[in-house]
Amino acid sequence: MKILATDFDGTFYTGEECVPGNLAAVERWRKAGNVFGIVTGRPFQMIIPELRRHGITVDFLVCDNGAAIHDGAGNPVWSAAFDPEVSKAVFNLPELEEIIYYVVATRNGLAAHTQDNSDPYWDQVCDLGRRSKEKMLELSDVIQISTLFEEPEQAQAFAKHLDSLFPGKIVTHVNWRCCDSVPYGFNKAEGILRLAELKNWDRQNIFTMGDGCNDIPMLKAFASAAPVSSEKAVLEVVSRTFESAAAYIDALLKETVE
């Protein structure tokens, strides 16, 4: 049995036209007795609607950049959470009031603080609702705090600022204009390793695919590949590139047969 873990945005999903081929490849992969899952920076509440919309079947989900694990049915398996004083200190930062939005994933659900309250998306995915700063301070068991900026450079600068304010307590993963902050020490590789330990998987049988900088830890930790359209930093750490997730899956299946 082999395990394939792919990123979602920019990897498994690169546009509507890629979905049918990738879905068919996943079916071939699973019929061959293998396991497939999505590893994403998205919180559980934000990835589930995408899986349902496209009809994607998974055996596991590693969400929040490795800080939360769910089984194929969506049941929580494991998660890491901030020390409550750390998450409250982040919510009190004045910078948060000036950004486009910040989203908070907890063990109990998802909450958002937005400048624009006209977008219905947040009402659909945030089971804990839109919240004021004061209401955010009431949240417990915080897994990830995500912030969105106007420019990628602003996200990079904020990530460095945040990590410097809370050394050894927070690590921030940057994905284009978004910063995803999770408890220190966690990333996509650590999430997969935690799941592998729970499932007694041999890490030599784990394969990954991703396109963004937040994927680099898992790409380095396991046998990996990347889409040809990946970020430059990603292409520098992988030895194999493919046009699609389906092409990678078929290559792995062919190698297994041979």
Summary of the structure (lengths in Angstrom):
residues: 258
radius of gyration: 17.9
end to end distance: 15.0
largest distance: 59.4
contacts: 889
relative contact order: 0.17
helix: 41%
strand: 26%
